[in-house]
Amino acid sequence: MYGFINTCLQSLVIEKFGEETWEKLKASAEVQDAFMTYTVYDDIITIKLIQEACKVLDVSMEAILKLFGEYFFNFCKRSGYDRMLRTLGGNLTEFIENLDALHSYLALSYQEMNAPSFRVERGANREMLLHYYSDRRGLCHIVPGIIEAVAKDFFDIDVVMNILDMNEEVEKMGKKEHVVFLVVQKACRQTKSTRSNRLQDHQDTQRDQEALQATFPRMKEKYLSTSICPGEKSHWEVVRGILPFGKGYLRDTFQPIYPERLWIEEKTFCNAFPFHIVFDETLTVKQAGVNIQKFIPGLQAQKIRLDDYFSIVHPQVTFSISSICKFINSQFVLKARREMMPKAWKSQLALKLRGQMIWMESLQCMIFICSPKLRSLQELEENKMYLSDIAPHDTTRDLILLNQQRLAEMELSNQLERKKEELRILSQHLAIEKKKTETLLYAMLPEHVANQLKDGQKVAAGEFESCTILFSDVVTFTNICAACEPIQIVTMLNSMYSKFDRLTNIHEVYKVETIGDAYMVVGGVPVPVENHAQRVANFALGMRISAEDVMNPVTGEPIQIRVGIHTGPVLAGVVGDKMPRYCLFGDTVNTASRMESHGLPNKVHLSPTTYRALENQGFEIVERGEIEVKGKGKMTTYFLIQNLNATEDEIMGRAKTLADHKASDEATPPGSPVAGQDSMEAAAGQASSDQTKIGPFPNHPVLSAFCVLL
């Protein structure tokens, strides 16, 4: 099938069920992202999509196909085929009878199209039989959806279609599935204004439905049970006996007037219609147009059979009068047999003739009025023909020229569609690469700063009245470097920094930079927050736990780190044009660095301002005492011990098991803060001021109970 069909199915699912459903359907069917209109795709793709749609939407195949048929009709209208479809016939019967002609015309452009065939048997009482032939099995339920939509939209009538019979065609038609539909037109009633008339109208409609439901089983039973006598009636004569013919709502009542004699000479007729053949019931050629004789010289011989020189390409029926009569309303395509051509002509294309079969009852002969089937000027040249060989009144002349232009437009459209698809794929790849670039950029700079730089704007320095800065380093790092290979140092630092980087996401602090073994983060910058000190404190506790998993390459023991924290104002901004960095400036940075350098192994060293920010926030803090700080003089500093309201798993951002949740519910009171979350302020109001202990030997009963639980 062409991509137009799959595109229609995609549009149906998206419009009726949403984009997410289509993505799920596409993934389960394992098909490509997009379909191009003029590209031919394997039927298996369409079948898989329909089957997966039944599973995903939990509806029957029949319902999906009928819905697709209705939508396909409207999709064709929206795609520019509205006027073409409206002009096929003045009523529903004529519309269906000309569908094969429409498919034949479209095949000039869609050369790989394998369309179904339709045949109508007219009946009385608003009924008709529709015969559907297709190479594709299981898709017949599309037909009721299309036909009912056409009847409602174009002819303002309601019809009901039911399957009367379904089998394989027995006449070697090449079409594998043959389905007979019973098409019944509902009664049309005028709208009544009074309530009683509306009620009566409803009752009449209900009776019509009941009558239809009662009639259909009897008709089907009669159709299936009637025995066929080969010597008396054919299969479809039985059907015609079930549905008597007459003037109904689907028939034309126009009666033409014919002359008493035919006012045209034999030679004039053969010249006026240069492509025509008359043959009798035995397929013996009685008459042929002058140009058919020119391109098929064998037709000039006496008593030759038409099937010796031609085969029927469409519809795929056996070459006999009875088979042709069944499809008398269809367009026929005959192809010249190459083996019957002169030797000099066997290298050129075999001539194809497309036209109409007309049965002449009085003469017991069939006339085939036709024209060469040519798609383009190239095919005209390959058949050694000229436009002058086609009669001036024959629209095949115009059709060849118009289709030549149409093919060129289709080729251009196909190229544009392919370019569009290539651009779409490139756009997807570009979006992926852009996301990678932005991820890398946001890892180096704050997002709003990076966006300003991308837009070519200058990033103004910002002043932050209060933030918390952390510095850390590895104890005896210089000695480790002297005793190890460089690759061992890189491996150790990479392992440690990867763990620290993960903690920055958990506690929502900003990593400023790393220099050697020094690691610097800040809370409250670049996005100001109230609980920046709690976030950095929880991050420091996580660093200390993570360092236990990083081994010293010299001793094989866990490394030791020093951590220093200070709270105060800073000035932040981007420095430099090449490899710009978001830097912090101010005495707060120096003091935080001093807290780290004057700290102790595996201790989190706090300045007085950080202590005041963490006071009464649920942390255990002990006083270190007064120490001499380089450049600052004497300062009273503190050590952060633990977060009393958060477990180690919460500090590290680990997933909990069910048992852990139960233990946490028992040990942690409601409202306890989780590391790095905004609930820290709420927990601060619940935490007692006695929870923060200053001194080496805390013995508060709450802390004792907490230690017992641990």
ZISUL-V137349 format. One record per run of one state. SS is the DSSP state (~ for helix, > for strand, _ for the rest). FROM is the first residue (numbers start at 0). LEN is the number of residues. If there is no record, write none. Layout:
ss:SS from:FROM len:LEN
ss:SS from:FROM len:LEN
//
This chain:
ss:_ from:0 len:1
ss:> from:1 len:1
ss:~ from:2 len:15
ss:_ from:17 len:1
ss:~ from:18 len:11
ss:_ from:29 len:10
ss:> from:39 len:1
ss:_ from:40 len:2
ss:~ from:42 len:15
ss:_ from:57 len:3
ss:~ from:60 len:26
ss:_ from:86 len:5
ss:~ from:91 len:6
ss:_ from:97 len:1
ss:~ from:98 len:8
ss:_ from:106 len:10
ss:> from:116 len:6
ss:_ from:122 len:4
ss:> from:126 len:8
ss:_ from:134 len:6
ss:~ from:140 len:14
ss:_ from:154 len:4
ss:> from:158 len:9
ss:_ from:167 len:9
ss:> from:176 len:9
ss:_ from:185 len:9
ss:~ from:194 len:31
ss:_ from:225 len:9
ss:~ from:234 len:8
ss:_ from:242 len:23
ss:~ from:265 len:7
ss:_ from:272 len:3
ss:> from:275 len:5
ss:_ from:280 len:3
ss:> from:283 len:5
ss:_ from:288 len:1
ss:~ from:289 len:6
ss:_ from:295 len:1
ss:~ from:296 len:4
ss:_ from:300 len:4
ss:> from:304 len:1
ss:~ from:305 len:4
ss:> from:309 len:5
ss:_ from:314 len:6
ss:~ from:320 len:6
ss:_ from:326 len:4
ss:> from:330 len:6
ss:_ from:336 len:1
ss:~ from:337 len:3
ss:_ from:340 len:2
ss:~ from:342 len:3
ss:_ from:345 len:6
ss:> from:351 len:9
ss:_ from:360 len:4
ss:> from:364 len:8
ss:_ from:372 len:4
ss:~ from:376 len:6
ss:_ from:382 len:4
ss:~ from:386 len:3
ss:_ from:389 len:6
ss:~ from:395 len:49
ss:_ from:444 len:2
ss:~ from:446 len:8
ss:_ from:454 len:7
ss:> from:461 len:13
ss:_ from:474 len:2
ss:~ from:476 len:7
ss:_ from:483 len:2
ss:~ from:485 len:22
ss:_ from:507 len:2
ss:> from:509 len:6
ss:_ from:515 len:2
ss:> from:517 len:6
ss:_ from:523 len:8
ss:~ from:531 len:16
ss:_ from:547 len:3
ss:> from:550 len:1
ss:_ from:551 len:6
ss:> from:557 len:1
ss:_ from:558 len:2
ss:> from:560 len:15
ss:_ from:575 len:5
ss:> from:580 len:5
ss:_ from:585 len:1
ss:~ from:586 len:11
ss:_ from:597 len:5
ss:> from:602 len:4
ss:_ from:606 len:1
ss:~ from:607 len:7
ss:_ from:614 len:4
ss:> from:618 len:11
ss:_ from:629 len:3
ss:> from:632 len:11
ss:_ from:643 len:4
ss:~ from:647 len:5
ss:_ from:652 len:5
ss:~ from:657 len:10
ss:_ from:667 len:12
ss:~ from:679 len:7
ss:_ from:686 len:2
ss:~ from:688 len:3
ss:_ from:691 len:9
ss:~ from:700 len:9
ss:_ from:709 len:1
//
